[in-house]
Amino acid sequence: MNFYHNMNIKANGITLPEMEMPDRILGLLQDFRPDIVVITGHDAYYDKKKDENDNSNYQNTANFIEAVKVARKYEKSQDKLIIIAGACQSNYEELIKAGANFASSPKRINIHALDPAIIASSLALSDRNQSIDLIRLIEKTKYGKDGMGGIITNGTMYVGYPR
């Protein structure tokens, strides 16, 4: 929250266990009506079964996926509600398939805790009428394309003159 404050971005932070996210996100979206939602916490990939597509091999990816699905059902447009989801070693492909604009972790690596906030703040401070430079945005994160990925998205800021 200090990161957002230092960037002069209005943000609300809610802490809850990952297993509660799918059940609580709808009410939170209705209460706060955000342009951007970050669904993150802790995750881990257990390679015992050696199947990256089996979500039971992840500590919390299934919770993140369900929360993304609920959020995307609430707002279908990926421009009206930008969803950033996942954590260390999350199943990137399934999070994107569920409806996230950005997700971790394409290479199943640990990400930096601020990576989702870097994506969110960059989008919050980008013009809503222009697509962001996806590659440049991802490169701002600690591990780049290995840790975060996403789809081309517009910013959320209305630009006026004079400011």
C-alpha positions in Angstrom: 0.0 0.0 0.0 3.0 2.3 0.6 4.0 1.7 -3.0 0.7 2.9 -4.3 0.7 5.8 -1.9 4.1 6.9 -3.0 2.9 6.8 -6.6 -0.1 9.0 -5.7 -2.5 6.2 -6.7 -5.8 5.7 -4.8 -5.9 2.1 -3.8 -7.7 -0.1 -1.3 -5.9 -3.1 0.2 -7.8 -6.1 1.5 -6.0 -9.0 3.2 -7.7 -12.3 3.3 -6.7 -16.0 2.9 -6.4 -17.2 -0.6 -9.1 -19.8 -0.1 -11.6 -17.0 0.7 -10.9 -15.0 -2.4 -13.4 -16.6 -4.8 -16.2 -16.2 -2.2 -15.4 -12.6 -1.2 -14.3 -10.9 -4.4 -17.8 -10.2 -5.8 -18.8 -8.2 -2.7 -15.5 -6.3 -2.7 -15.9 -5.5 -6.4 -19.4 -4.2 -5.8 -18.3 -2.2 -2.7 -15.2 -0.5 -4.3 -16.0 -0.6 -8.1 -12.3 -0.6 -9.1 -10.8 -0.1 -12.5 -8.0 -2.5 -11.6 -8.0 -5.5 -9.3 -4.9 -7.3 -8.1 -5.5 -10.9 -6.9 -2.4 -12.1 -5.3 -0.9 -13.8 -2.2 1.2 -16.9 -2.0 1.5 -19.8 -4.4 3.8 -22.7 -5.1 4.2 -25.3 -7.9 4.7 -28.8 -6.6 6.4 -30.7 -9.4 5.6 -34.2 -8.0 3.3 -35.1 -10.8 5.3 -33.1 -13.4 2.1 -31.7 -15.0 2.0 -27.9 -15.1 -1.6 -28.0 -16.3 -2.9 -29.9 -13.3 -4.0 -27.1 -10.9 -3.9 -29.5 -7.9 -0.1 -29.3 -8.3 -0.3 -25.6 -7.1 -0.8 -24.3 -3.6 -3.3 -21.6 -4.5 -3.6 -21.2 -8.3 -7.1 -22.8 -8.2 -8.2 -20.1 -5.7 -6.8 -17.3 -7.9 -8.5 -18.8 -11.0 -11.9 -19.0 -9.4 -11.5 -15.4 -8.1 -10.6 -14.3 -11.6 -13.7 -16.1 -13.1 -16.0 -14.4 -10.5 -14.4 -11.0 -11.3 -14.7 -11.6 -15.0 -18.3 -12.6 -14.7 -19.0 -9.4 -12.8 -17.3 -7.3 -15.6 -16.8 -9.1 -18.9 -14.9 -6.2 -20.5 -11.1 -6.5 -20.1 -10.9 -2.8 -20.6 -13.4 -1.8 -17.9 -11.9 -4.1 -15.2 -8.2 -5.0 -15.5 -7.4 -8.1 -13.6 -3.8 -8.9 -12.4 -3.6 -12.3 -10.8 -1.2 -14.9 -9.5 1.8 -15.1 -7.3 5.1 -17.0 -7.2 5.0 -20.0 -9.5 1.3 -19.7 -10.4 -0.2 -21.3 -13.5 0.0 -18.3 -15.9 -1.8 -19.9 -18.8 -4.8 -20.9 -16.7 -5.1 -17.4 -15.1 -5.1 -15.8 -18.5 -7.6 -18.3 -19.8 -9.8 -17.5 -16.8 -9.9 -13.8 -17.8 -6.9 -12.1 -16.2 -5.3 -9.3 -18.3 -1.9 -10.0 -16.6 -0.7 -13.0 -14.6 2.3 -14.7 -13.1 4.3 -16.9 -13.7 5.0 -18.0 -17.3 8.2 -19.8 -16.2 6.9 -21.0 -12.8 9.4 -18.9 -11.0 9.2 -16.8 -7.8 8.2 -13.2 -8.6 8.9 -10.1 -6.7 6.1 -9.1 -4.3 5.9 -5.7 -6.0 5.6 -7.0 -9.6 1.7 -7.0 -9.6 1.8 -3.4 -8.1 4.3 -2.3 -10.8 1.9 -3.5 -13.5 -1.2 -2.0 -11.7 0.5 1.4 -11.1 1.7 1.6 -14.7 -1.8 1.0 -16.0 -3.3 3.4 -13.6 -1.0 6.2 -14.8 -1.4 5.4 -18.5 -3.9 7.0 -20.9 -7.1 5.1 -21.2 -7.3 5.8 -24.9 -4.0 4.2 -25.7 -2.7 0.7 -25.5 0.3 0.2 -23.3 3.6 -1.0 -24.6 3.2 -4.6 -23.3 6.9 -5.6 -23.7 8.1 -2.4 -22.0 5.6 -2.8 -19.2 6.6 -6.4 -18.5 10.3 -5.4 -18.6 9.7 -3.1 -15.6 9.1 -6.1 -13.4 12.0 -7.8 -11.6 12.1 -11.0 -13.7 10.5 -9.7 -16.9 8.6 -12.1 -19.2 9.7 -15.1 -17.0 7.8 -13.8 -14.0 4.8 -11.8 -15.5 2.9 -11.8 -18.8 -0.3 -10.5 -20.2 -2.3 -9.1 -23.0 -2.3 -5.7 -24.6 -4.4 -3.4 -22.4 -5.4 0.2 -22.3 -4.5 2.4 -19.4 -7.2 3.7 -17.0 -6.3 7.4 -16.6 -8.3 10.2 -18.2 -5.9 12.8 -19.4 -7.0 16.4 -19.4 -5.4 19.8 -19.9 -4.5 21.6 -17.8 -3.9 19.1 -15.0 
